[in-house]
Amino acid sequence: MKIFIPFFFLLISCSAPLIEDENFLESLMMQEPEKFADVLKNREAYEVQIIYTQINRDENNIPAFKTFHFNVDPDRYFYPASTVKFPASVLALEKINKLNIEGLDKYTPMFTDSAFSGQTKVLYDSTSANYLPSVAHYIRKIMIVSDNDAHNRLYEFLGQAGFNDALHEHGLSASRMTHRLAIFLTEEENRHTNPIRFVNNGQVLYEQAAEYNDKPFNFSASILKGKAYLRGDSLVHEPFDFTAKNIFPLTEQQQLLKAVFFPESAEPAQRFNLTADDYRFLYQYMSQLPTETFYPNYQADANMYDAYAKFLMYGSDKSVKIPKHLRIFNKIGQAYGYVTDNAYIMDTKNKIEFMLSATILANKNQTFNDGTYEYDEVALPFMKNLGQAIYTYELKRKRDFVPELSRYKVTYEE
């Protein structure tokens, strides 16, 4: 069943427009030149975009939002990488609810077949508690460690056309999903998606035939980046072509984040058909750490650490132990030199909350696909410093009412 939204929530939330101040974020970063001077000076080369949203509760705990932008341009393309896994997860949950089949839910075993070139089967999953794949288990892997194959299976469940239609129906009109991740397939292969069936105790509850998206994409506006790119072992001295790749603007990333964490504040068309348990599930796995996770057993993996996918606040710090009262609900992306994070950050001890979304390009040689990017030197330190600067500001910011945050408190696996 859908989560109930009181009517008075809708009246108040729809009447509160966002307030913008383009100078706030720049002024805040200028206070720490040792951390931000290079980015401020070279903001265009780094293609930096930041959206920070303050959340102010009233006496009834109803939120109002005040948003600040830095260098944001929805028409400036950046490669969204794994951030596209967030909408795939939300829409997969919604699709199950819309199917409305008795006995079918996110935990039902989901088996993927193959019917076209480039497709592969999935009949079991050794990382799940019951060794069976499911939408729920794919989302766990997506949110905790940004698993690529898990995303591709949700892409196939949604279908390319279904994925894009659902995005646009929910007001994410500038977003476009054209391909799976981390595997090379042609445009035609990505238009084809696999046959899928959901089976419980030997009974097929739902069977989805192989699908083909015959709707055209508008690739008329070329998206060319950089000066060169690596193709195989050859360096091609031409801009890299992103024209047919995924699009997920930062403005729409935070729009989706807000719709998931504050569904009563979203416009009616932007709300999702999710159950209360779906929201709880997303809140858990968007904030759960690898060191808290048994299925998959990331605790046994020496390469996993608390901040593995928490770029804002922590960058790539492998030694930090994130305090339990601080929870970062987010989805990161990193590829082609682009680093992006889209987060709702909550501190139950200090009673603060805010949304922060940012992207930066660290590609000094302006060559794509060569693996030479300044992630550790530029992008991840910037994300860490930005998150900490906003967090420090939020600790000092006066609020008329202390937020009540029990809605986002969940039980983790540890």
N, C-alpha and C positions, 0 to 999 in steps of 0.2 A: 504494500500500500504506500501511497505517496505521503511524505511528511506533511503534517498539517501546518498551515501558516495563518495565524490569526489576522483577521481583516484589518484591525487597527495597525498592525505592523506594516501592512502594505500602504496604508494611507500616509504614514509618517515617512517611511523609507523613500517612497517615490517623490516626496516633496523636497528632499534635501539634495540640492545640486552639488557637484564637486567644485571645490575652490582651488584655483591654480595660482602658483607664485613661482615663476621660472627662475627667480634669483635665489631662492632659499637653499637648494641643494648645492649650488655653486658656492654660496657664502659659507655653508657648513664645511665643504671640502677645503676652501681657502684657509680655514683655521688650522689645518694640518698640512702645510706645504710639503713637508718631508714625505708624506704619503700620497698626495694627490697632485702636486705641481706638474708632473710630467703628463698625467692624464688630462688635466685642465688645459695645458698648453697644446696638446696634440689630440684634442677630442675628436676632430674629424678623421684623422688618420686611424685612430683607435675605434672609430665608429661607435663611441660610447652612447648608450641610452639608459636613463634611469627613471623609474617611476616609484615614488614613495607615497604611501597613503597612511595618514594618521586615522585612528579609530577613536571616536569619542562617544561614550555611552551616556545615556540620560538616566534619570532616577529609576526607570523601568528596565534598564540594561539594553535599551534599543540603540543600535549603533548609528552614528552619522560619520561621514567620511570627508576628509580634506586631503586632496591629492596635489603633489608637487612633481614637476617634470624637470629633467635636465637633458637637453639635446635630443629630445624625442621627436622622431619623424616617422609616422606609420608607413610612409612611402619609401623609406630607406631600407633596402633589403639587408637582412642578415640571415645566415643559415641557422635554422632553429634547432637542428640536431635532435637530441633526445627529449627536448621539451614537448615534442608532438606526442609523446607517450602519455602525457596527462590527459588530453582530450580523448585519446583512444581508450583509456581506462574508464573514464566517466561515461562515454557513449556506449561502451560494451555493457556496463552495468544497466544503463538505461534500455538498451535493446532487449536484454533478458526480461526486464520488467514489462516492456511493451508486448513481447511475445505472449505473456500472460498464460503460460502453460503450466498446469498443475504438476508439481514435483520438480519443475525446472528452476534452478537458481544459480547463483554464481559459483557454487561449490559442486554442481553437477559435473561429472567427468565429461570432458570435451575432446573428441577425437578428430584429428585433421587428416584428410586424405590428399592425394595429388591427382591433378587432371590436366596439367599443362606444363610446358617446359619451365624449368626453374623452380617448380614447386616440390616440397618435401612433406613427408608424412610425420605425424606425431601420434603414437599409440600409447606411450607411457612417459612418465617423468620421474626419474630417480631421485629428484630433490624434494618431492612432495611427501607428506606423511603417509599417504596411501598409494604412492607410486603412480598416481593418475593425474593427467593434466586437467586444468579447469581455468575458467576465467579468473576466479579468485586467486589461484596460485600464480597465474601470469601477472596479475596486478601486484602481488607481493614482490615478485622479482623485479618488476619495473620500478616500483617506488623505492625499494631499498638499495638496489645496486644498478638500476637502469639497464636491465637485461634487454638486449636487442631482439633476440629470438622471441621472447615473450611479447614484445610489442608487435612483431610481425604476425603472430598468431591472432592478436586482436584485430589488426588491420584486415586479415583474411576473414575473420568472423563478421566484421562490419561491412566488408566489401568496399572497394574504392569509391563507388558512387554513393553508397550508403553513408560512408564516413563523411564525405564532403557535404552531402545533402543535410545531414544532421548538424554539422557545424554551422551551416548557413541558416538553418531553421532556428538555431539558438542565438542568432545575432552575431556570430563570428564570421562575418561576411567577407573579410579580407583574407581569411585563412584558406589554405589549399593543401591537401595531402595527395601526393602523386606517387609515392614510392615507399617500399619497405626500407628497412635500415640495415646497414653493415653487410649487405650482400649485393652484388652487381646483377641487376636484371634490366632488361630492355624496357622501354616505355610500354610496349605491348604486353610483356610478361607481368608488369605491375598492374595493368588493367584487369588481368585475370586473377581471380582469387579461388581458393581451394574449396572443395566440398567438405562439409563439417557435419558432425552428428553429436548430439548429447545423449548419453546412455546412462541409465541408472538400474543396477541389478538386472542387467541383460535386456532391459526394455528401452527401445529408442523413443525418447521423449520429443526430440525435434531433429529434423534432418534438413540441411541447407545444401542445395545443389551448388556446383561450381558456378561462379558468376563472372560476367564480363561487363565492364563499364564502357558503354558506347557513347557516353556524353563527352563532347570535346572540351578541352581546357583552352583557355585563352593565353597563348604563349606569344602574343604579338609584341609585347614590351620586353625587349631583351634585358637580361640581368647579367652584366659582365663585370667581373671583379679582378683586381690585381693586374700584374704585368706579364705573368707567365704561370705555367702549371706543368706538373710532371705527368706524363702519360707513359705508363710502363717504365722503361729506363730512359726515355727521351724527354728532354726539356723543351716544351713548346713555348715560344716567345709570343704568346697572345694572352689576352685576359681569359680567365676561367669562366665558363658559362654555367650560371646557376638558373637559367631561365625556366627549366622544366622541373626544378627541385621544389621541395616542400616550402610553404610559406606559413608563418605563424608570428604576426607582429607582436611586439612587446605590449602594446595597448590591449590587444585581445588576450594575451596570456594573463594579464592581471584581471581582465574582465571575467575570464573563466575562473580564476582563483576566487574572486569575490563571489561569484555565483555559487561556488561549492561551499565556501565557508560562511557566507551570509545569504543563503537562498531567499530569505524574506526581503532582502534589499534589492534583489535583481528584478529587472523588468520581467513581466510574466513570460514573454517569449524566450527569455534567457535562462529560465529555471529548468531544472532537469527532473525527469520522472525517476526519482530515486527514493528508496525506502529509508527510514531512520537507520536501519542496520547498514545500508549502503554508505551513508554518510559516516557512520561510526567506523566502518571498515576503511574508508579512504583516510579518515583522520588518523587512524592507527598506523597504517602502512606508509603514509606520506611523512610521518614523523619518527617511526621506529628505526632504530640504528642496526647496522649489521651485527654489532656486538650483543644485541638483544634478540637475535633471530636464530631459531633452530631449524626451521623449514623454509627455505634451504638453510643448511647448517653453516652459516657464515661465521659463526663463532670459532669453527675449526679451521678457518682460512686465515693464515698468517698475513695475507695481503689486505685483509679487511680491518677497518678501524672506525672509530666513532664518526669522524667527519668525512667519511669516504665520499658522500654525495651531498655535503652541506657546504657549498662554496661560500655563500654569504655567511659572514661571522667567522668562518674557519679556514677558507681556502683549501689548501692541501695538507694541513697540519696533521701528521700521523700520530703525534704524541698526546694530543689533547684528549681529555675526558670531559665530554659535554655534561654539565650538571643536569640532574633529572628534572629540575624545575623549569629548565629552558627547553622548549620544544620548537623545532623548525619543521614546518609542514611545507614541503617544496618539491619541485622537479627541476633538475639541472639539465643542461645540454652542453656538449663539448665536441667540436669537430671543425676541420678546416681552419683552425685558429680562432674560431668564435667560441666564447664561453658565455653562457647565459644561466641565470638562476631566477626562479619565480617562486616567492616564498611568503607565507604567513608565519610570523614569528610571535611566540607567546611565552611569557615568563610568569608562572603562577605564584612565585615567591614575591616578586616585585610588582605584580599586578599590572603588567604592560602588554600591549599587543600592537602589531602594525603589519602592513603588507609592504614588501619591497621586491621590485623586479628590475633586473639590470642585464645588459649585454655589453660585451667588449670584444674587439678583434685584436689579437696579438700575432701579427704576421708581418714582421719588419721587412723581410725581403720581397713582400708582395707576390710571393709564389705559392700557389695552392697545390695541395696534394703531394707535397714533398716531405711532409712530416716535420718540417722545421718551423716550429711555432714557439712563441715566448709565453707558454702557459705558466710555468713556474716563476719566471722572472717578472712578468707584467700582469697577466690576466687574473690568476688566482690570488696573488697578493692584493690586487685592486678589489676583488670581491670580498676578501676577508676584511680589509680596511673599511670598505663602504658599509658592510653590515655592522661592524663594531661602532663606527661613527654614528649611525642611525640609532643603534641600541643604546649607546651612551647618552645621546640626546633624549631618547624616550624615557630613560631613567630619571632625567631632570625635568621633563615636561609636566606642567601642572594639568591635572584633570579635575573637573568638577565632581565626577563620580568614579569610584573604583570599579573596573569591569569585573563582572562575575563570569568566570571562564570554565565552569564545570562542563559545558557542552563539548569542549575539546579534550577533556581528560578521558583517556582510554586505558585499558589494561594491556600491557605489552607481554611478549612471550617469555621474558626471562623469569 
